[in-house]
Amino acid sequence: MTQPPAGLRIVILGGGTAGWMAANLFAHAWPSAAVTVIESPEIGIIGVGEGSTPQLKAFFDRLGIAEADWMPACNATYKNGIEFCGWSERAGYDRYFHPFPSPLDLHTAPAFFDATRRRRHGQDVWAHPDRFFLPARLAAERLAPIAAEAFPLGPAYGYHFDAHLVGAVLRTHAVQRGIFHLERRIVAVAVADGAVTHLVAEEGERIAGDLFVDSSGFRSVIHQAALGVPFVSFADNLFNDSAVVLPTPADPTGTASATRATALKAGWAWDIPLTSRTGNGYVYASSYCSKDQAEAELRAHLGVGDDGTARHLSMKVGRVAETWSGNSLAVGLSQGFIEPLEATALHIVQATVEGFIQAYEGGGFTPVNRDAFNARIAARYDGIRDYIVCHYRMNRRTDTAYWRANAAHDCLSDSLKAILTCWFTGGDLEAEIAQQGIAGYYAATSWHCLLAGYGQFPERAPHPAGPGAPDMAAIDDFLRRAARNFGDHRAALAALG
């Protein structure tokens, strides 16, 4: 990579997983830059989610940190995808699995797409996603997504982990690389001509820099508070604004290799399996459910009575209007937040920093590419938001006012309206997603799994499938034979040490 001008100073306000991810990516790309991370020992980490998408593996691979070096230290487990439970009342569709698409799934995805198209045209074919993808089978059998050495097509996978411990691992790696770590309480941000000149610590110390990264959480000390960057709320699109968190002991029967998202009365509960415990939480809309009601419902869902101490969180859902403003880059909660339904938080941090490095280098280390970069990041946020919104808009529950209101909600983007129109009119959804250029946010497989997984097919009189319908027996046999190349999840974790 091209190196920046000599003496470039990058100052990151706030550590946590987001801040230390950014620090490591900058140091890896620009070894000549002086990178400093400032943390206040008095400010805790929110840590709403403890899951990832497959992009996190690429991040650790890029830094040269092996799974055996970080996973045991962070109580981490493998993640084949997400199981959605109770989001539809339609018989046979009370649950479905959202897999991480992998090279092997390229062999079965066309049959799945064909099945959903036939079903949307009224043909009587099997079109539930779970029988078409290897990750769903691996998760059902509690197998790890780690293939035998001779097997050529291992699936993509993410992780579950303790977010606090991941931040500590990344901090240690960063400091060993020469990144500076300062424990300071910042009391002021000095701005001149729309750019940050320095930060002021509690004792009057000034910390100057050329580039600043705001990783200060929902407070957004640099971006929103000092630079006045507007916040674009997603409240009109997404109802949920609160969460209650309550961990429980690890499952003694074995470690699951998938996240579970279970619909409750006014939102959904997550179940994230770690080696040390199970992470649980309930994301809900405060306009439909009080804090006390949410905690009581979560406790009943978990069957824990009064055991354990619950933690309540408020969520500011949306994004900043400009991720790169002046000489400041926002990451993590300072940049925005979309509820953790698809565990996209760290993926956005990674995409933001890597995209900024590319844009800054490509512009000769000037702001020339700033507007184009901001547009790309905004589009990514909005694309992820649309996929999350689709979960709620397409739900098939009728038992509470919350779910009925979500199903009737019409504050949808033009992009999402076009996707739903294409689906329900029997169009080519894969072509529609490609035409919109949004496959980089969620691929066609993900959209098909979501819509078919709910049983959202046009109501038409069923008729025979006709020639060329997917051979489910052959697909079942193919995936069964493939799954034999993957071992028990708990054994795979033990092998990491």
C-alpha positions in Angstrom: 0.0 0.0 0.0 1.0 3.6 -0.5 2.2 5.2 2.7 0.9 8.5 4.0 3.0 11.7 4.4 5.7 11.4 6.9 4.7 12.1 10.5 0.9 11.4 10.0 -0.7 11.4 13.5 -4.0 9.4 13.9 -5.8 10.0 17.2 -8.6 7.6 18.1 -10.9 8.7 20.9 -12.4 5.7 22.6 -11.2 2.1 22.7 -13.6 -0.8 22.9 -13.8 -3.3 20.1 -14.5 -0.6 17.5 -11.6 1.7 18.5 -9.0 -1.0 18.7 -10.2 -2.6 15.4 -9.7 0.8 13.8 -6.3 1.2 15.4 -5.0 -2.1 14.2 -6.3 -1.6 10.6 -4.6 1.8 10.4 -1.3 0.5 11.8 -1.4 -2.5 9.4 -2.1 -0.4 6.4 0.2 2.5 7.3 3.1 1.3 9.5 4.7 4.7 9.3 1.8 6.6 10.9 1.7 7.4 14.6 -1.5 5.9 16.0 -2.8 6.8 19.5 -5.8 5.4 21.2 -7.3 7.4 24.1 -9.5 5.6 26.6 -11.1 6.9 29.8 -11.0 4.3 32.5 -14.3 5.6 33.9 -16.4 4.9 30.7 -17.6 1.4 30.2 -18.3 -0.5 27.0 -21.9 -1.1 26.0 -21.4 -4.3 24.2 -24.9 -5.0 23.0 -24.0 -7.8 20.6 -21.5 -10.6 20.9 -21.7 -12.1 17.4 -20.2 -11.4 14.0 -20.5 -11.9 10.3 -17.8 -13.9 8.3 -16.0 -10.6 7.6 -14.5 -10.8 11.1 -12.4 -13.8 10.1 -10.9 -11.8 7.3 -10.0 -9.1 9.8 -8.1 -11.5 12.1 -6.5 -13.2 9.1 -5.3 -9.8 7.9 -3.7 -9.0 11.2 -2.1 -12.5 11.4 -4.0 -13.4 14.6 -4.8 -17.1 14.6 -8.1 -18.5 16.0 -6.1 -20.5 18.5 -4.6 -17.3 19.8 -7.8 -15.2 20.2 -10.8 -17.5 20.4 -10.0 -19.3 23.7 -9.1 -16.0 25.3 -12.5 -14.5 24.4 -14.6 -17.6 25.2 -15.5 -17.6 21.5 -17.5 -20.2 19.5 -18.1 -20.7 15.8 -21.2 -19.3 14.2 -22.8 -21.0 11.1 -25.6 -18.4 10.9 -28.8 -17.4 12.7 -31.9 -19.4 13.5 -35.1 -17.3 13.5 -37.8 -18.8 15.8 -41.4 -17.8 16.0 -41.5 -14.9 13.5 -44.2 -16.6 11.5 -47.4 -18.4 12.5 -47.7 -20.2 9.2 -47.7 -23.9 9.6 -44.2 -25.3 8.7 -42.6 -21.9 8.8 -42.3 -21.3 12.6 -38.5 -21.2 12.2 -35.9 -20.9 9.5 -32.1 -20.6 9.3 -30.2 -17.7 7.7 -26.9 -19.3 6.6 -23.7 -17.6 5.7 -23.4 -18.4 2.0 -20.3 -20.3 1.1 -18.7 -21.9 -2.0 -20.3 -25.2 -1.4 -23.8 -23.6 -1.2 -23.3 -22.4 -4.8 -24.2 -26.0 -5.8 -27.6 -25.9 -4.1 -28.6 -22.2 -4.2 -29.8 -22.4 -7.8 -32.2 -25.2 -6.9 -33.5 -23.1 -4.0 -34.0 -20.0 -6.1 -35.9 -22.2 -8.7 -38.0 -23.7 -5.9 -39.0 -20.3 -4.6 -39.8 -19.0 -8.1 -42.0 -22.1 -8.7 -43.7 -21.7 -5.4 -44.4 -18.0 -6.1 -46.1 -19.1 -9.3 -48.3 -21.6 -7.5 -46.4 -24.8 -8.1 -46.5 -27.3 -5.2 -42.8 -27.7 -4.5 -40.7 -27.7 -1.3 -39.3 -24.2 -0.8 -38.3 -23.8 2.8 -34.6 -22.8 2.9 -33.3 -25.1 5.6 -33.0 -28.2 3.4 -30.9 -26.4 0.8 -27.9 -25.1 2.7 -25.0 -26.8 4.5 -24.7 -24.3 7.4 -28.3 -25.1 8.4 -27.5 -28.8 8.6 -24.3 -28.1 10.5 -26.1 -25.9 13.1 -28.9 -28.5 13.5 -26.3 -31.2 14.3 -24.1 -28.8 16.4 -21.2 -29.2 14.1 -18.4 -26.7 13.6 -17.9 -25.1 10.2 -14.3 -26.4 10.2 -13.9 -29.0 7.5 -11.6 -32.0 7.4 -8.3 -31.2 5.9 -9.0 -33.1 2.7 -12.4 -31.4 2.1 -11.9 -28.5 -0.4 -15.0 -26.4 0.3 -15.3 -25.1 3.8 -18.2 -22.8 4.5 -18.0 -19.2 5.5 -18.6 -18.6 9.2 -18.7 -16.0 11.9 -18.1 -16.1 15.6 -19.7 -15.6 19.0 -17.5 -13.9 21.6 -17.2 -11.8 24.7 -16.9 -8.3 23.3 -15.0 -6.9 26.2 -12.3 -9.7 25.9 -12.0 -9.1 22.1 -11.3 -5.5 22.8 -8.6 -6.5 25.3 -7.0 -8.9 22.7 -7.0 -6.2 20.1 -5.5 -3.7 22.5 -2.7 -6.0 23.4 -1.9 -6.7 19.7 -2.0 -3.0 19.0 0.3 -2.0 21.8 2.8 -4.7 20.8 2.8 -3.2 17.3 3.8 0.2 18.7 0.3 1.9 18.9 0.2 4.3 21.8 -2.4 3.8 24.5 -3.3 6.8 26.7 -5.7 6.7 29.6 -7.2 10.2 29.7 -10.5 11.8 30.3 -11.2 14.2 27.4 -13.0 17.3 28.4 -12.9 19.4 25.2 -12.5 19.1 21.5 -10.8 22.0 19.7 -12.2 22.8 16.2 -11.0 25.3 13.7 -12.4 25.8 10.2 -14.4 22.6 10.4 -11.5 20.4 11.4 -10.3 19.1 14.8 -6.9 20.5 15.9 -6.5 18.8 19.2 -8.2 17.2 22.2 -8.0 18.6 25.7 -7.6 16.2 28.6 -8.8 16.8 32.2 -5.4 18.1 33.4 -5.2 20.5 30.5 -3.0 18.3 28.3 -3.4 18.9 24.6 -3.3 15.9 22.2 -2.9 17.0 18.6 -3.3 15.0 15.5 -3.8 15.1 11.7 -6.7 12.6 11.5 -9.1 11.9 14.3 -11.3 8.9 14.8 -14.5 9.2 16.9 -15.1 5.9 18.8 -16.7 7.6 21.8 -20.0 5.7 21.7 -23.5 7.1 21.5 -22.0 10.4 23.0 -20.2 11.0 19.7 -17.9 13.5 21.4 -16.1 14.6 18.2 -18.5 14.0 15.3 -21.9 15.0 16.6 -21.0 17.1 19.7 -18.0 19.1 18.4 -18.4 19.1 14.6 -22.2 19.2 14.7 -22.7 16.4 12.2 -26.4 15.7 12.0 -27.8 12.3 13.1 -30.2 10.5 10.7 -32.7 8.6 12.8 -34.1 5.3 11.7 -37.0 5.5 14.2 -39.5 5.9 11.4 -38.3 2.5 9.9 -37.5 0.5 13.0 -39.6 0.4 16.2 -37.1 -1.1 18.6 -35.2 1.3 20.8 -34.4 -0.6 24.0 -32.8 -3.8 25.3 -32.5 -5.8 28.5 -29.5 -8.2 28.9 -29.3 -11.2 31.2 -26.5 -13.9 30.8 -27.1 -17.5 31.9 -24.8 -20.4 32.4 -23.4 -22.3 29.4 -25.5 -25.1 28.0 -24.3 -28.3 29.7 -25.6 -30.5 26.9 -23.2 -29.0 24.3 -22.3 -25.8 22.5 -24.6 -24.6 19.7 -22.9 -23.3 16.6 -25.5 -20.7 15.7 -27.2 -17.6 17.1 -30.9 -17.9 17.9 -33.3 -15.0 17.5 -36.7 -15.7 19.1 -39.7 -13.5 18.6 -41.4 -12.3 21.8 -44.3 -10.0 22.4 -42.7 -6.7 21.6 -39.5 -7.6 19.9 -37.1 -10.6 19.9 -34.6 -12.3 22.2 -31.1 -13.4 21.3 -29.3 -16.5 22.4 -25.6 -16.4 21.9 -23.6 -19.5 23.0 -20.1 -18.8 24.4 -17.8 -21.4 26.0 -18.2 -19.7 29.4 -21.9 -18.7 29.4 -24.9 -18.0 27.2 -25.5 -14.4 26.2 -29.2 -13.5 26.3 -31.0 -10.3 25.6 -34.4 -8.9 24.6 -34.5 -6.1 22.0 -37.9 -4.4 22.2 -39.9 -1.2 21.5 -40.4 0.9 24.6 -43.7 2.3 23.1 -45.2 -1.3 23.3 -43.4 -2.6 26.4 -42.1 -1.1 29.7 -38.7 -2.0 31.1 -40.2 -4.1 33.9 -42.5 -5.9 31.4 -39.5 -6.6 29.1 -37.4 -8.0 32.0 -40.2 -10.1 33.2 -40.8 -11.5 29.8 -37.1 -12.3 29.2 -36.9 -14.0 32.6 -39.9 -16.1 31.8 -38.5 -16.9 28.3 -35.2 -18.1 29.9 -36.9 -19.8 32.9 -34.6 -18.1 35.4 -37.1 -16.5 37.8 -35.3 -13.8 39.9 -31.8 -15.3 39.3 -29.1 -12.9 38.0 -29.0 -9.2 37.5 -30.4 -7.8 34.3 -28.9 -4.7 32.5 -31.1 -2.3 30.7 -29.9 -0.3 27.6 -31.3 2.4 25.4 -30.5 2.3 21.7 -30.1 5.3 19.4 -30.9 3.7 16.0 -29.7 5.5 12.9 -26.5 6.9 11.5 -24.6 10.1 11.1 -25.2 12.1 7.9 -21.4 12.0 7.2 -19.1 9.3 8.4 -16.1 11.4 7.3 -16.4 15.0 8.3 -13.5 17.4 8.1 -10.5 15.4 9.4 -12.6 13.1 11.6 -13.9 9.6 10.9 -16.7 8.1 13.0 -16.8 4.4 13.9 -18.8 2.2 16.1 -21.7 3.7 18.0 -20.4 7.3 17.2 -21.2 6.5 13.6 -24.5 4.8 14.1 -26.3 1.8 15.3 -28.7 -0.7 13.8 -30.2 -3.3 16.2 -28.1 -6.5 16.5 -30.5 -8.7 14.7 -28.0 -9.7 12.0 -24.8 -8.8 14.1 -23.5 -6.2 11.6 -21.9 -3.8 14.0 -18.3 -4.9 13.7 -18.7 -5.6 10.0 -19.6 -1.9 9.5 -16.6 -0.8 11.5 -14.3 -2.9 9.4 -15.9 -1.7 6.1 -15.7 1.9 7.2 -12.0 1.9 8.1 -10.9 -0.2 5.2 -13.0 2.0 2.8 -11.6 5.2 4.3 -8.0 3.9 3.9 -8.7 3.1 0.3 -10.4 6.5 -0.3 -7.8 8.5 1.5 -4.9 6.8 -0.4 -6.8 7.0 -3.7 -7.2 10.8 -3.2 -3.5 11.3 -2.6 -4.2 11.6 1.2 -6.5 14.5 0.6 -10.3 14.9 1.1 -11.0 14.6 -2.6 -12.9 11.3 -2.2 -14.7 12.3 0.9 -18.2 12.8 -0.6 -18.0 9.5 -2.6 -16.9 7.6 0.5 -19.7 9.1 2.6 -22.2 8.1 0.0 -21.0 4.5 -0.1 -21.1 4.2 3.7 -24.5 5.8 3.9 -25.8 3.4 1.2 -24.3 0.4 3.2 -26.1 1.5 6.4 -29.4 2.0 4.5 -29.1 -1.3 2.7 -28.5 -3.1 6.0 -31.4 -1.2 7.5 -33.7 -2.3 4.7 -32.9 -6.0 5.3 -33.6 -5.6 9.0 -36.9 -3.7 8.3 -37.9 -6.6 6.0 -37.8 -9.0 8.9 -40.4 -7.0 10.7 -42.5 -6.0 7.7 -42.8 -9.6 6.5 -43.4 -11.2 9.9 -46.5 -13.4 10.0 -47.4 -13.0 13.7 -50.8 -11.7 14.7 -50.8 -12.2 18.5 -49.8 -8.7 19.7 -50.3 -5.1 18.6 -46.5 -4.8 18.1 -46.3 -7.5 15.4 -49.5 -6.4 13.7 -48.2 -2.8 13.5 -44.9 -4.0 12.1 -46.6 -6.0 9.4 -48.8 -3.0 8.4 -45.8 -0.5 8.5 -45.3 1.2 5.2 -42.3 3.4 5.9 -40.2 1.5 3.4 -37.4 2.6 1.0 -37.9 2.5 -2.7 -35.3 -0.2 -2.8 -37.2 -2.4 -0.4 -40.5 -1.8 -2.1 -39.0 -2.9 -5.4 -37.6 -6.1 -3.8 -41.0 -7.0 -2.3 -42.8 -6.2 -5.5 -40.5 -8.4 -7.5 -40.9 -11.3 -5.0 -44.7 -11.2 -4.9 -45.2 -10.7 -8.6 -43.0 -13.8 -9.3 -40.1 -11.8 -10.7 -36.4 -12.7 -10.8 -35.2 -11.5 -7.4 -31.6 -12.3 -8.0 -31.6 -10.0 -11.1 -33.4 -7.3 -9.1 -30.8 -7.3 -6.4 -28.0 -7.3 -8.9 -29.7 -4.4 -10.8 -29.9 -2.4 -7.6 -26.3 -3.1 -6.7 -27.0 -4.2 -3.2 -25.7 -7.7 -3.1 -22.7 -6.5 -1.2 -24.9 -5.8 1.8 -27.0 -8.9 1.6 -26.7 -11.4 -1.2 -29.6 -12.9 -3.1 -29.4 -16.1 -0.9 -30.1 -14.0 2.2 -33.2 -12.3 0.7 -34.6 -15.6 -0.5 -34.1 -17.3 2.8 -35.8 -14.4 4.7 -38.9 -14.3 2.5 -39.2 -18.0 1.9 -38.4 -18.8 5.5 -41.5 -16.9 6.7 -43.6 -18.7 4.1 -44.3 -15.4 2.3 -45.6 -16.8 -0.9 -48.5 -15.4 -3.0 -51.8 -17.0 -2.2 -52.5 -19.0 -5.4 -54.2 -22.3 -6.1 -51.5 -24.9 -6.0 -50.8 -27.0 -9.1 -48.2 -29.7 -9.9 -44.5 -28.7 -10.1 -44.0 -30.0 -13.6 -40.6 -31.1 -15.1 -37.3 -29.9 -13.7 -38.5 -29.3 -10.2 -35.7 -29.6 -7.5 -34.8 -33.1 -6.6 -35.0 -32.8 -2.8 -33.8 -36.4 -2.2 -30.6 -35.7 -4.2 -30.1 -32.4 -2.3 -30.6 -34.1 1.0 -28.0 -36.7 0.1 -25.5 -34.2 -1.1 -25.7 -32.2 2.1 -25.7 -35.3 4.3 -22.5 -36.5 2.6 -20.9 -33.0 2.9 -21.7 -32.7 6.6 -19.7 -35.9 7.3 -16.6 -33.9 6.7 -17.3 -31.6 9.7 -16.8 -32.5 13.4 -18.5 -31.8 16.7 -18.5 -28.1 17.6 -17.4 -28.7 21.2 -14.5 -30.8 20.0 -13.4 -28.2 17.5 -13.4 -25.6 20.3 -11.4 -27.9 22.6 -8.8 -28.4 19.8 -8.1 -24.7 19.8 -6.6 -25.1 23.3 
